[in-house]
Amino acid sequence: MPILEGERASVLDTETTGMSPAAGAALLEVARVDIESGALGDFWSSLIRPGRPIPPDAIAVHGITDAMVADAPTPTEVGARLRPMVDERMLVFHNAPFDLPFLIVLLRDAGQPPLLNPIVDTLGLSRGLFGTGSNSLGQLAQRLGLPPETSHRALGDARTTARVFLALADRWERERGIRSLAELAAVSQDVMRLAARR
């Protein structure tokens, strides 16, 4: 996979108490999976003590309960640990507009520098190849024949996103002539912007 040769990226995924920090939702879990020259590398995840009860509808999605996070690290501790891990790396998300606001709040409240890293969004890459129908992570994993992981948990979804990213990067290179990780980031953001305008 020449476009990823020598490239370093980190895939990030989160689980939360709701849909938006602006509406009072908080982070419950964050995970990072590194990609080194087109292969999955080091990984890390942590539960986070949210400082508020987890709503039943959120528990129904990811299965994270109040008891599971009772002794978890605080958001400040997790933010301080996460920030150096992703410094200088391209970041990969599946639907970055969901995860990024939570990570912005996490790092700001932990007194950490903001994320100014370039971003590849696998949702944008998949829409660019397969159209604007459903491109959920689970459906993409099935379509691309990827191994199953624990879904709706940060580490399982980050691993799946990493594998989706590798498969889609290969297709964008072969089918669309993309030649660099920077081009891949740009095209993924262009597709997301176009979809947001519709």
C-alpha distance (Angstrom), angle and dihedral (degrees) to the residues before:
residue distance angle dihedral
M1 . . .
P2 3.83 . .
I3 3.82 97.8 .
L4 3.82 89.9 60.3
E5 3.80 96.2 40.8
G6 3.79 108.5 124.7
E7 3.82 91.3 0.2
R8 3.82 124.2 130.0
A9 3.79 123.4 -155.7
S10 3.79 137.7 160.9
V11 3.79 124.1 -141.9
L12 3.82 113.9 -147.1
D13 3.80 129.8 -165.6
T14 3.80 133.9 172.6
E15 3.79 141.1 -163.2
T16 3.80 118.0 -152.0
T17 3.80 146.1 -179.8
G18 3.81 91.7 -113.0
M19 3.78 147.2 -17.2
S20 3.81 104.1 -71.2
P21 3.81 139.7 18.6
A22 3.83 87.3 -142.3
A23 3.82 86.8 64.5
G24 3.82 91.9 49.5
A25 3.81 99.6 -93.7
A26 3.81 118.5 145.1
L27 3.79 138.1 -154.8
L28 3.80 118.0 -98.0
E29 3.80 101.9 173.3
V30 3.79 139.4 8.0
A31 3.80 130.2 -171.2
R32 3.79 136.6 -172.2
V33 3.81 127.5 -161.3
D34 3.81 117.4 -175.3
I35 3.79 123.7 -141.3
E36 3.80 115.9 -154.4
S37 3.82 118.3 -173.0
G38 3.79 93.2 -27.9
A39 3.83 98.6 -43.0
L40 3.79 133.9 98.0
G41 3.80 111.4 -101.5
D42 3.80 137.9 168.9
F43 3.81 119.5 -4.6
W44 3.81 138.6 -166.4
S45 3.79 137.3 178.2
S46 3.77 137.7 176.7
L47 3.76 138.1 -173.4
I48 3.81 113.9 -131.2
R49 3.80 128.9 -144.5
P50 3.82 102.4 -125.4
G51 3.82 98.2 -164.8
R52 3.81 91.8 -130.1
P53 3.83 137.2 68.4
I54 3.80 116.6 -82.6
P55 3.83 111.6 -118.8
P56 3.83 115.5 -118.0
D57 3.83 92.2 -122.2
A58 3.83 89.9 57.2
I59 3.82 91.7 47.9
A60 3.81 88.1 52.2
V61 3.82 89.3 59.3
H62 3.82 103.4 45.1
G63 3.81 105.0 10.3
I64 3.83 93.7 -128.6
T65 3.81 108.7 144.5
D66 3.81 134.9 -166.5
A67 3.82 89.2 -107.3
M68 3.83 91.3 55.3
V69 3.81 93.2 55.5
A70 3.83 98.2 36.9
D71 3.82 92.3 100.7
A72 3.81 97.7 26.7
P73 3.82 121.5 123.3
T74 3.80 118.4 -87.0
P75 3.82 120.9 -103.6
T76 3.83 88.8 -106.5
E77 3.82 91.5 55.6
V78 3.80 93.0 46.8
G79 3.81 93.5 46.1
A80 3.81 91.2 51.2
R81 3.81 90.6 49.9
L82 3.82 96.5 44.9
R83 3.81 100.7 47.0
P84 3.84 98.9 67.8
M85 3.82 90.6 45.7
V86 3.81 93.3 64.7
D87 3.79 100.4 35.0
E88 3.83 112.9 134.7
R89 3.82 93.3 1.3
M90 3.79 130.2 120.7
L91 3.82 106.6 -112.5
V92 3.80 123.1 -137.1
F93 3.82 124.0 -159.4
H94 3.78 137.1 167.1
N95 3.81 100.5 -131.0
A96 3.81 98.9 -3.9
P97 3.84 93.3 -169.1
F98 3.82 87.9 70.9
D99 3.82 100.4 46.2
L100 3.81 101.3 34.2
P101 3.84 98.8 66.8
F102 3.82 89.7 54.0
L103 3.81 91.9 48.5
I104 3.82 91.8 46.8
V105 3.82 89.8 55.5
L106 3.82 92.1 43.7
L107 3.81 93.6 53.6
R108 3.80 95.3 40.1
D109 3.81 92.2 51.4
A110 3.82 89.7 47.1
G111 3.83 90.5 53.8
Q112 3.82 91.0 -115.7
P113 3.83 127.3 143.3
P114 3.82 114.1 -94.0
L115 3.80 122.7 -101.3
L116 3.79 106.9 -98.6
N117 3.81 93.3 160.9
P118 3.82 121.2 130.3
I119 3.82 110.8 -99.7
V120 3.80 133.5 -142.9
D121 3.81 114.4 -163.0
T122 3.80 113.8 -157.2
L123 3.81 89.1 -161.4
G124 3.81 88.4 62.0
L125 3.81 91.7 45.7
S126 3.81 91.8 50.4
R127 3.81 93.6 46.8
G128 3.79 89.2 50.3
L129 3.80 90.8 55.5
F130 3.81 104.0 31.2
G131 3.82 104.1 26.5
T132 3.79 130.8 -113.4
G133 3.81 98.8 -59.3
S134 3.77 119.6 108.8
N135 3.78 111.1 -39.2
S136 3.79 98.6 168.7
L137 3.78 116.7 160.7
G138 3.81 92.5 -111.6
Q139 3.80 93.6 49.8
L140 3.81 91.8 47.1
A141 3.80 91.1 50.5
Q142 3.81 89.7 52.5
R143 3.81 93.7 45.0
L144 3.81 91.2 50.0
G145 3.83 94.3 43.6
L146 3.81 95.0 -119.5
P147 3.82 124.2 165.5
P148 3.81 116.1 -96.6
E149 3.81 120.9 -101.0
T150 3.80 132.7 -179.3
S151 3.80 101.5 -76.0
H152 3.80 124.0 -144.6
R153 3.79 91.2 25.1
A154 3.78 116.6 104.5
L155 3.81 99.2 -122.8
G156 3.81 95.5 43.7
D157 3.80 91.5 48.2
A158 3.82 92.0 45.0
R159 3.82 90.5 53.1
T160 3.80 90.7 48.5
T161 3.82 91.0 47.2
A162 3.83 89.5 50.9
R163 3.81 91.6 52.8
V164 3.82 91.7 44.3
F165 3.79 88.6 50.9
L166 3.82 92.8 52.0
A167 3.82 91.9 48.3
L168 3.82 93.8 46.6
A169 3.82 93.5 44.5
D170 3.79 88.7 55.4
R171 3.81 91.8 50.4
W172 3.81 93.8 46.4
E173 3.79 88.6 51.9
R174 3.83 95.5 46.9
E175 3.80 99.6 36.8
R176 3.81 104.3 29.3
G177 3.79 104.0 28.1
I178 3.82 97.4 -117.8
R179 3.80 108.3 167.6
S180 3.82 107.5 -176.5
L181 3.79 143.8 32.1
A182 3.82 88.8 -115.9
E183 3.82 90.4 56.9
L184 3.80 89.5 48.4
A185 3.82 90.5 52.7
A186 3.81 91.4 48.8
V187 3.80 95.3 49.2
S188 3.82 92.2 47.0
Q189 3.81 90.5 53.2
D190 3.83 92.5 45.4
V191 3.81 91.0 54.7
M192 3.84 91.6 47.5
R193 3.84 91.2 50.1
L194 3.82 91.9 49.6
A195 3.83 91.2 49.0
A196 3.83 90.9 49.4
R197 3.82 91.0 54.4
R198 3.80 93.7 53.4
